[in-house]
Amino acid sequence: MDLELPFLGLSDLDAVLRPRTGERMLELGPGTGLQALHVAPQLGPDGRLDIVDVQQEMLDHVMRRAKEEVQAGRNAAAAIVPHCSDARELPFDDGVFDAVYLVTALGEIPEPARVLSAAARVLKPGGRLVVGEFFDRHWIPFGRLHRLADGQGLHLAERRGPSLAYLARFRPCGRGAFASSRA
């Protein structure tokens, strides 16, 4: 279902993710495509949104919806490129994305630290990682997310929303800064 959750609405995502024309972004676990179909048009004709899901059926669903949007003239979306893959082992080179985001998906993937590590690896220097969580059986409390992100060299830049429904933006720290903070 495409229902916006409190504090995780599309305008909330925009405020934290800050999509810009010409960027290349990655969404992990796009579900039915609610966020992908909203973010892709903001990237413009020179932008690109890659989506990763372990279920080909979900990717097919998002791509059908994207095609319908374009055919109906509702969205002149940036290219949406699907990849059937595990978010713990992303099939991309290092440092290719301006931003990576996932909304209500991190808690559904085993080994969330590996997901964050893979996301950090594919981010460009100065890139941003946005994680949205909502209280449900797969929820990752913010304190746990913050510790996991710190462990992967990702540092909090912004948080929006209460404890039970939040969006958080992290940025990668330079290797030197991360190494010195662990000493």
C-alpha positions as CSV (number, residue, x, y, z in Angstrom):
1,M,0.0,0.0,0.0
2,D,1.1,3.5,-0.7
3,L,0.3,5.3,2.5
4,E,2.5,8.0,3.8
5,L,3.4,7.3,7.4
6,P,3.4,10.1,10.0
7,F,6.8,11.9,10.0
8,L,7.9,9.8,7.0
9,G,5.9,11.6,4.4
10,L,7.3,12.6,1.0
11,S,7.8,16.2,2.1
12,D,9.7,15.0,5.2
13,L,11.8,12.8,3.0
14,D,12.5,15.7,0.7
15,A,13.6,17.9,3.6
16,V,16.1,15.4,4.8
17,L,17.3,13.8,1.6
18,R,17.5,17.0,-0.4
19,P,17.4,15.6,-3.9
20,R,18.9,17.7,-6.6
21,T,18.8,17.8,-10.4
22,G,21.5,15.7,-12.0
23,E,22.2,13.5,-9.0
24,R,22.6,9.7,-9.0
25,M,20.8,8.2,-6.1
26,L,20.2,4.7,-4.8
27,E,17.1,3.4,-3.0
28,L,17.3,0.2,-1.0
29,G,14.1,-1.7,-0.6
30,P,11.7,0.4,-2.7
31,G,8.6,-1.6,-1.8
32,T,5.7,-0.5,-4.1
33,G,7.7,2.6,-5.3
34,L,6.1,5.4,-3.3
35,Q,9.4,7.1,-2.6
36,A,11.1,6.2,-5.9
37,L,8.3,7.6,-8.0
38,H,8.5,10.8,-6.0
39,V,12.3,11.2,-5.9
40,A,13.1,10.3,-9.5
41,P,11.4,13.3,-11.2
42,Q,13.4,15.6,-8.9
43,L,16.6,14.3,-10.3
44,G,15.8,15.6,-13.8
45,P,16.6,14.2,-17.2
46,D,20.4,14.0,-16.3
47,G,19.8,12.2,-13.0
48,R,19.4,8.6,-12.2
49,L,17.7,6.6,-9.5
50,D,18.9,3.0,-9.0
51,I,16.7,0.8,-6.9
52,V,17.8,-2.4,-5.2
53,D,15.5,-5.2,-3.9
54,V,16.1,-8.8,-3.2
55,Q,12.6,-9.6,-4.7
56,Q,12.4,-9.2,-8.5
57,E,8.6,-9.0,-8.2
58,M,8.9,-5.7,-6.2
59,L,11.3,-4.3,-8.8
60,D,8.9,-5.3,-11.6
61,H,6.0,-3.6,-9.8
62,V,7.9,-0.3,-9.4
63,M,9.0,-0.3,-13.0
64,R,5.4,-0.9,-14.2
65,R,4.2,2.0,-12.1
66,A,7.0,4.2,-13.4
67,K,6.1,3.4,-17.0
68,E,2.4,4.1,-16.3
69,E,3.4,7.5,-14.8
70,V,5.4,8.5,-17.8
71,Q,2.7,7.3,-20.3
72,A,0.1,9.2,-18.4
73,G,2.3,12.3,-18.6
74,R,2.3,12.7,-14.8
75,N,6.1,12.3,-14.3
76,A,9.0,12.9,-16.6
77,A,11.2,10.9,-14.3
78,A,14.9,10.5,-14.3
79,A,16.0,7.0,-15.3
80,I,15.0,4.4,-12.8
81,V,17.3,1.4,-13.0
82,P,16.3,-1.8,-11.1
83,H,18.8,-4.2,-9.6
84,C,17.8,-7.5,-8.1
85,S,20.5,-7.8,-5.4
86,D,21.1,-8.2,-1.6
87,A,21.5,-4.8,0.1
88,R,24.4,-6.3,2.1
89,E,26.4,-6.8,-1.0
90,L,25.7,-3.9,-3.4
91,P,26.7,-4.5,-7.0
92,F,28.2,-1.1,-7.5
93,D,31.7,0.4,-7.6
94,D,32.9,2.5,-4.7
95,G,31.8,6.1,-4.5
96,V,29.2,6.4,-7.3
97,F,26.1,7.7,-5.5
98,D,25.4,11.2,-4.3
99,A,22.8,9.8,-1.9
100,V,21.5,6.4,-0.7
101,Y,18.2,6.1,1.1
102,L,15.9,3.5,2.6
103,V,12.6,4.0,4.3
104,T,11.1,1.4,6.6
105,A,13.5,-1.2,5.1
106,L,16.6,-1.5,7.2
107,G,15.0,-3.5,10.0
108,E,13.7,-6.0,7.4
109,I,17.2,-6.9,6.2
110,P,19.4,-9.2,8.2
111,E,22.7,-7.7,9.4
112,P,21.8,-4.0,9.2
113,A,25.4,-3.1,10.0
114,R,26.5,-4.8,6.7
115,V,23.8,-2.8,4.9
116,L,25.1,0.5,6.3
117,S,28.7,-0.5,5.4
118,A,27.7,-1.3,1.8
119,A,25.8,2.0,1.6
120,A,28.8,3.9,3.0
121,R,31.1,2.2,0.4
122,V,29.0,3.3,-2.6
123,L,28.6,6.9,-1.4
124,K,30.7,9.6,-3.0
125,P,32.8,11.7,-0.6
126,G,30.4,14.1,0.9
127,G,27.4,12.0,0.0
128,R,24.5,11.4,2.2
129,L,22.7,8.3,3.6
130,V,19.1,8.8,4.8
131,V,17.3,6.1,6.9
132,G,13.6,6.3,7.8
133,E,12.1,4.1,10.4
134,F,8.6,3.7,11.8
135,F,7.6,1.7,14.9
136,D,6.6,-1.8,13.8
137,R,7.9,-5.3,14.4
138,H,11.0,-4.6,12.1
139,W,11.7,-1.2,13.6
140,I,15.3,-0.1,14.5
141,P,15.2,2.4,17.3
142,F,17.2,5.5,16.6
143,G,19.8,4.9,19.3
144,R,20.7,1.5,17.8
145,L,20.8,3.0,14.3
146,H,23.1,5.8,15.5
147,R,25.5,3.3,17.1
148,L,25.4,1.1,13.9
149,A,26.1,4.1,11.7
150,D,29.0,5.3,13.9
151,G,30.5,1.9,13.6
152,Q,30.5,2.2,9.9
153,G,32.1,5.7,9.8
154,L,28.8,7.5,9.3
155,H,28.0,10.5,11.4
156,L,24.7,12.1,12.1
157,A,24.0,15.3,10.1
158,E,20.3,15.7,10.8
159,R,17.4,13.9,12.5
160,R,13.7,14.7,12.0
161,G,10.7,13.2,13.8
162,P,10.0,11.6,17.2
163,S,11.6,8.4,18.5
164,L,8.9,6.2,17.0
165,A,9.0,7.6,13.5
166,Y,12.1,9.3,12.3
167,L,14.3,10.2,9.3
168,A,18.0,10.5,9.9
169,R,20.7,11.8,7.5
170,F,24.2,10.6,7.9
171,R,27.4,11.5,6.1
172,P,30.6,9.5,5.7
173,C,33.6,10.7,7.7
174,G,37.0,10.7,6.3
175,R,39.1,7.7,7.1
176,G,41.4,9.8,9.2
177,A,38.6,11.3,11.2
178,F,37.0,7.9,11.8
179,A,40.3,6.2,12.8
180,S,41.2,9.0,15.3
181,S,37.8,8.9,16.9
182,R,38.2,5.1,17.6
183,A,41.6,5.5,19.1
